[in-house]
Amino acid sequence: MDLRFHKAKWGNHPRVRAADSAWQKPFAWNRKAARDGVRRRVFCSHYSDVFDNQVPDEWRSDLWTLIARCPDLDWLLLTKRPQNIAKMLTAGWPWPHVWLGVTGENQIEWNRRVPILTAIPAAVRFVSVEPMLEPIKADLADISWVICGGETDPAGKHRERYMDPDWARDLLSQCRAARVTFFMKQMSSRASIPADLLVREWPR
């Protein structure tokens, strides 16, 4: 995204707020969801982090206001900074239409981030194991959903780190044993998902 649009800056670079037009789109999605009687999901801040402590507090306040005004959408908030979640949540938490998730791409990050997540009340708690970098023994207590995927580089400019499909198979088996829904997003290197891993479930 940085190479294409010069906006995905990391480290000490200043954060960039999405255009006002992007902030208006959820209202149309919410009206359509209400009209159709079908809940829609919004994967929020896909290229940023709602719980980034370098983001101005007023941006996050604006987001909570937007989410509150769109109750017919389920908002998925994924973070690599779960240590910031509790102090950045809004009044009246938990909200029934907000899902909280963390990334757990390897055993160290799973063990570090997931216990922080499960200590926070949420309508749905999920873990994104993407890119999956090694086998993971997952403590799935109080987790509703696991997303799994390999590393991809659509631009072909970097070497992708390998994901063994057996790692994903073992994670799927653990989810089955714990009755946790599982979503296999992709393999690395644009490989096809093996038939036994083509599982794309959503939490109820």
C-alpha angles and dihedrals in degrees: 000000000000092000092048103038105010092230107100096086119165135193114023096349115122116261118247122218120223118253119273089247090063090053090055097053097078091063090062091045090050093051091050093048091050092047094048095041089230123120115232127202126230117200094207126212094000092176097037141036124254089205096050106132091212091065113096112257091233091062090056090045089053089051093052089050090051092048091049090053092051104056094153091067126075109225119211113204114189122186143176088201106066090154087074099048101087095051093046101048120114131244118285094029132202100059116197095226100049123089120196123211141171133199117249105178096157138015095267094053093042090053092045102042107030097062089053090051096048091052090063120076114239139159088240129006119200141174126215110210093190124163091020104211102176142355112295131205099210127207097209099180109137092003117123102184141022125198116199131190147146126244116272134186109194091185092055093224099121136045110254119227113244124252117198109219088222088066089058092044091055091048090050090051091052090050091050091051091050094041091240119150116245133206120192104202105178147322123244123262092029090285119158118259109253112249094247090054097047092109118140111173132161127207115256 
